[in-house]
Amino acid sequence: MELQALQQECMACRRCGLCETRHSVVFGQGAAHAEVMLVGEGPGANEDEQGLPFVGKSGQLLDHYLEAIDLSRDKNVYIANIVKCRPPQNRDPLPEESAACMPWLRQQFQLIRPKIVVCLGRVAAQRMLDP
């Protein structure tokens, strides 16, 4: 399976209740064979509206910092989230919501095969490193 096919499947996802309140599924964005993969907790309001990860003010700052070390979404970085739909009121994703989305993220890892994975924030780190 290719990344685009996986994304198309994910766009129709109804595995948890977050699908009821989303505007967009925020699958991920970046180079299909990126060396670096950044993983956040979930989409915010801007991301939900645009369907892309990290596009608000924090995303602009992230892009600026990536550029400073010769990284970009266009050539060698892929950005995804633990959950693909925005939790209401920007709350932390519930464990069952994270569990429902984790297969999507695992398949993204299998297809992209990054050399470096960076967890962006507490929730992403806890879900990724959960013993």
Residue pairs with C-beta under 8 A, 6 or more apart in sequence:
1 107
1 111
2 111
3 32
3 108
3 111
3 112
6 27
6 104
6 107
6 108
6 111
7 27
7 28
10 25
10 27
10 84
10 104
11 25
11 27
13 19
13 25
13 84
13 85
13 101
13 104
15 100
15 101
16 85
16 96
16 97
16 100
16 101
17 97
18 83
18 84
18 85
18 86
18 87
18 93
18 97
19 85
21 85
21 86
21 88
22 48
22 85
22 86
23 48
23 49
23 51
23 86
24 43
24 47
24 48
24 49
24 50
24 51
25 51
25 84
25 85
26 42
26 43
26 47
26 48
26 51
26 52
26 53
26 81
26 84
26 85
26 86
27 51
27 80
27 84
27 104
28 53
28 78
28 79
28 80
28 81
28 108
29 52
29 53
29 73
29 78
29 79
30 37
30 73
30 74
30 77
30 78
30 79
31 73
31 74
31 75
31 76
31 77
31 78
32 78
32 111
32 112
33 112
33 113
34 76
34 77
34 78
34 112
34 114
35 76
35 77
35 114
35 115
35 116
36 71
36 76
36 77
36 78
36 114
36 115
36 116
36 117
36 118
37 77
37 78
37 79
37 80
37 108
37 109
37 112
37 114
37 116
37 117
37 118
38 54
38 62
38 77
38 78
38 79
38 80
38 117
38 118
38 120
39 79
39 80
39 81
39 82
39 105
39 117
39 118
39 119
39 120
39 124
39 128
40 53
40 54
40 79
40 80
40 81
40 82
40 120
40 121
40 124
41 81
41 82
41 83
41 92
41 93
41 120
41 121
41 122
41 123
41 124
41 127
42 81
42 82
42 83
42 84
42 85
42 86
42 87
42 93
42 123
43 53
43 81
43 83
43 84
43 85
43 86
44 56
44 86
44 90
45 56
45 86
45 90
46 55
46 56
46 59
47 53
47 54
47 55
47 56
47 59
47 86
48 85
48 86
53 59
53 79
53 80
53 81
54 62
54 63
54 79
62 120
63 72
63 73
66 72
66 73
66 77
71 77
73 79
78 108
78 112
78 114
80 105
80 108
81 101
81 105
81 124
82 93
82 98
82 101
82 102
82 105
82 123
82 124
82 127
82 128
83 93
83 97
83 98
83 100
83 101
84 101
84 104
85 101
87 93
87 94
87 97
92 123
93 101
93 123
93 127
98 127
102 127
109 117
117 128
119 125
119 128
119 129
